[in-house]
């Protein structure tokens, strides 16, 4: 059955792929974007609403009659805009969509659980956001849940870990690939740290299931793929055709050095990167697998192959 689909953030890394997937299914798609239509580079069959989350009148027209509304719009770089986009913008969209749509799919983040360092993180793990992005996303999620409980629409919240793939806006993995190729990478602390990533096409698959299956209603799902950091790094090294790194340094001296050198502009060794390389937490996808029958369409190995190939094509 053909569905009416509305997507915010539809010209972004995730949103664009979601648009194309629904068009492939034969659905009718409308999008909201701050970009002009000619810069959005989307098929002419897509209904285009140029604007942002401030225009209440446009938001009502955008939402009207949608079977599924995916809220993928977000601000990941400019801290000064996060409150307006994630909190105030979501509030305006909720007001516009209430009573006008069937189901709201909220794209959130496992960052809602805060800086977890070890253990298995599930949907039942307490929320403990710390940064501005995470705090405002959690508040956005809460608004959607409250509106749904009041009968405005059905809702599902999807919280992926770090989303990667060709053309990803987050440059951290590109930096990692470059360091491995140059022979500069080293491990920090105890072996067995966790690489928690999820390929963008896997996120699309999960979003589609959340929009389609009745048992997803009113649920929250975490989504992540996982392997030990040693395997993650060895896979990248193999794809690059370089030696697998084995150097390992103790965590405390590395953190102290990073602290002392933190005043240097663009210093690559930051506390956040050390956190990422010493994290032993695992984000479980068991709930979405059990309840919605989700399986990763793209394996970690295939996803990294895609990413490294893209990076190499741009690094020539």
C-alpha positions in Angstrom: 0.0 0.0 0.0 1.3 3.4 -1.0 2.0 5.6 2.0 2.4 9.4 2.5 5.8 10.0 4.0 7.1 13.2 5.5 10.8 13.6 6.3 12.7 16.5 8.0 16.4 16.7 7.5 15.8 15.0 4.2 18.9 16.4 2.5 21.3 15.2 5.2 23.4 12.1 5.5 20.6 9.9 6.8 17.6 11.7 5.5 18.6 11.6 1.8 19.0 7.8 1.9 15.6 7.5 3.6 13.9 9.5 0.9 15.4 7.3 -1.8 14.4 4.1 0.0 10.7 5.2 0.3 10.7 6.2 -3.3 11.9 2.8 -4.3 9.0 1.3 -2.4 6.6 3.5 -4.4 5.6 5.8 -1.5 4.7 9.5 -1.9 7.4 11.5 -0.2 7.5 15.1 0.9 10.5 16.8 2.5 11.4 19.8 4.6 14.8 21.4 4.0 16.5 24.7 4.5 18.2 24.1 1.1 16.6 25.2 -2.1 15.3 22.5 -4.4 18.1 22.8 -6.9 20.7 22.4 -4.2 18.9 19.5 -2.6 19.5 17.3 -5.6 16.4 15.1 -5.0 14.1 13.5 -7.6 11.4 15.8 -9.0 8.7 13.4 -7.7 9.5 14.6 -4.2 7.3 17.3 -2.8 9.6 20.0 -1.6 9.0 22.4 1.4 11.8 24.9 1.6 12.1 26.3 5.1 13.0 25.4 8.7 11.3 24.5 11.9 10.3 28.1 12.6 7.5 28.4 10.0 4.4 27.1 11.7 2.2 27.5 8.7 4.5 25.6 6.4 4.9 22.9 9.1 1.2 22.3 9.1 1.1 21.9 5.3 4.2 19.7 5.5 2.7 17.3 8.1 -0.9 17.2 6.9 -2.1 13.7 6.1 1.3 12.0 6.5 1.1 8.3 7.4 4.6 8.5 8.8 6.7 11.5 9.7 10.4 11.0 10.2 12.0 13.7 12.3 15.7 13.5 11.2 16.5 17.2 11.3 19.4 18.0 13.7 22.3 20.2 14.4 25.6 18.4 15.1 28.1 21.2 14.8 26.8 24.6 16.0 26.1 24.4 19.7 24.4 27.8 19.7 21.6 26.4 17.4 21.0 23.1 19.1 18.4 24.4 21.5 16.4 26.1 18.8 16.5 23.1 16.4 16.1 20.2 18.8 13.9 21.7 21.5 12.0 24.7 20.1 11.9 23.3 16.6 10.6 19.9 17.7 7.9 21.7 19.8 6.7 23.7 16.8 6.7 20.5 14.6 4.7 18.7 17.3 2.1 21.5 17.3 1.8 21.4 13.6 1.7 17.5 13.3 -0.7 16.9 16.2 -3.9 15.2 14.9 -2.5 15.4 11.3 -0.2 12.4 11.1 -0.3 8.7 11.9 3.1 7.9 13.3 6.1 10.0 14.3 9.6 8.4 14.1 12.1 10.3 16.2 15.8 9.9 15.2 17.7 10.3 18.5 21.1 9.0 19.7 22.6 6.5 22.2 24.3 9.6 23.6 21.1 10.0 25.6 22.7 7.4 28.0 25.7 9.7 28.6 29.4 8.7 28.7 29.1 5.0 29.4 32.5 3.4 30.0 31.7 -0.3 30.4 29.0 -2.9 30.5 26.0 -3.6 28.3 23.9 -0.6 27.6 20.2 -1.3 26.8 17.0 0.8 26.5 16.6 0.3 30.3 19.9 2.0 31.1 19.3 5.3 32.8 19.4 8.5 30.6 22.4 10.6 31.6 23.1 13.1 28.8 26.0 15.4 29.3 26.8 17.6 26.2 24.5 20.2 24.7 23.7 17.9 21.7 22.7 15.0 24.0 20.8 17.2 26.4 18.7 18.8 23.8 18.1 15.6 21.9 16.8 14.0 25.1 14.5 16.9 25.7 13.3 16.6 22.2 12.5 12.9 22.7 10.6 13.7 25.9 8.4 16.2 24.1 7.5 13.7 21.4 6.7 11.0 24.0 4.5 13.3 26.0 2.6 14.5 22.9 2.1 10.9 21.9 0.7 10.0 25.3 -1.7 12.9 24.9 -3.0 11.3 21.7 -1.4 13.6 19.2 0.1 10.6 17.1 1.8 7.3 17.5 5.6 7.5 18.1 8.8 5.4 18.0 12.2 6.6 19.1 15.3 5.2 17.4 18.7 5.8 19.1 21.7 4.8 16.9 25.3 4.9 18.0 27.9 6.6 15.8 26.5 6.5 12.2 29.1 5.9 9.5 29.4 5.5 5.8 30.6 7.2 2.7 30.1 11.0 2.8 29.6 10.9 6.6 29.9 14.4 8.1 31.6 13.2 11.2 35.4 13.3 10.3 36.6 11.1 13.2 36.8 7.9 11.2 38.5 9.6 8.3 41.2 10.7 10.8 41.5 7.2 12.1 41.9 5.8 8.6 44.6 8.4 7.9 46.5 7.6 11.0 46.5 3.8 10.4 47.7 4.4 6.8 50.6 6.6 8.0 51.5 4.1 10.8 50.7 6.7 13.5 48.0 4.8 15.2 48.5 3.2 18.7 46.2 1.5 21.2 45.6 3.0 24.6 45.0 1.2 27.8 43.7 -2.4 28.3 42.8 -4.6 25.2 39.2 -5.2 24.3 37.9 -1.7 23.9 34.6 -1.4 22.1 34.0 0.0 18.6 30.3 1.0 18.6 29.3 2.1 15.1 26.3 1.5 12.8 26.3 1.8 9.1 24.0 4.4 7.6 22.1 1.8 5.5 21.4 -0.2 8.7 19.9 2.9 10.3 17.6 3.2 7.2 16.5 -0.4 7.6 15.7 0.2 11.3 13.8 3.4 10.6 11.7 1.7 7.9 10.8 -1.1 10.4 9.9 1.5 13.0 7.6 3.2 10.5 5.9 0.1 9.3 5.5 -2.5 12.1 2.6 -2.0 14.6 4.5 -3.6 17.5 7.1 -0.7 17.3 4.5 1.8 18.5 5.4 3.7 21.7 8.8 1.9 21.9 12.4 3.1 22.2 15.1 1.2 20.3 18.9 1.4 20.6 20.8 0.5 17.4 24.5 -0.4 17.1 27.0 -2.8 15.7 30.0 -3.8 17.7 33.4 -5.4 17.6 36.6 -5.1 19.6 38.7 -2.2 18.6 41.6 -4.5 17.7 39.5 -6.2 15.0 38.1 -2.8 13.9 41.6 -1.4 13.4 43.0 -4.6 11.8 40.1 -4.6 9.3 40.9 -1.0 8.2 44.6 -1.8 8.0 43.9 -4.8 5.8 41.7 -2.8 3.5 44.5 -0.2 3.2 47.1 -2.9 2.6 49.3 -1.7 5.5 50.7 -3.3 8.6 48.3 -3.9 11.5 49.2 -1.6 14.4 50.2 -3.3 17.6 51.8 -0.5 19.7 49.9 0.0 23.0 50.5 2.8 25.5 49.2 3.1 29.1 46.1 5.3 29.5 47.1 7.6 32.4 50.4 9.0 30.8 48.6 9.5 27.5 45.8 11.4 29.1 48.3 13.5 31.0 50.1 14.3 27.8 46.9 15.2 26.0 46.0 17.5 28.9 49.3 19.3 28.7 49.2 19.6 25.0 45.5 20.6 24.8 46.4 24.3 24.2 47.9 23.4 20.8 45.3 24.2 18.0 43.9 21.2 16.2 45.7 18.8 18.5 44.5 15.3 17.4 45.1 13.7 20.8 42.1 14.9 22.8 40.4 13.6 25.9 37.3 12.7 23.8 39.4 10.6 21.4 41.1 8.9 24.3 37.6 8.1 25.7 36.6 6.6 22.4 39.7 4.4 22.3 39.4 3.2 25.9 35.6 2.7 26.0 34.5 -0.8 26.9 30.7 -0.3 26.8 28.6 -2.2 24.3 25.3 -0.9 23.0 22.8 -3.7 22.6 20.5 -4.1 19.6 18.7 -7.1 21.0 15.4 -5.4 21.6 14.9 -4.2 18.0 16.1 -7.6 16.8 13.7 -9.5 18.9 10.6 -7.3 18.6 11.0 -6.1 14.9 13.1 -8.9 13.4 15.8 -6.4 12.6 19.1 -7.7 11.2 22.1 -5.7 10.0 21.9 -5.6 6.2 25.5 -4.3 6.1 28.2 -6.1 8.1 30.9 -4.1 9.9 33.5 -5.5 7.5 31.4 -4.5 4.4 30.6 -1.1 5.9 34.3 -0.4 6.6 35.2 -1.5 3.1 32.7 1.0 1.6 34.1 3.8 3.9 37.7 3.1 3.2 37.1 2.9 -0.6 35.3 6.3 -0.5 38.1 7.8 1.6 40.8 6.6 -0.8 38.9 8.0 -3.8 38.8 11.4 -2.1 42.4 11.3 -0.8 44.0 11.0 -4.2 
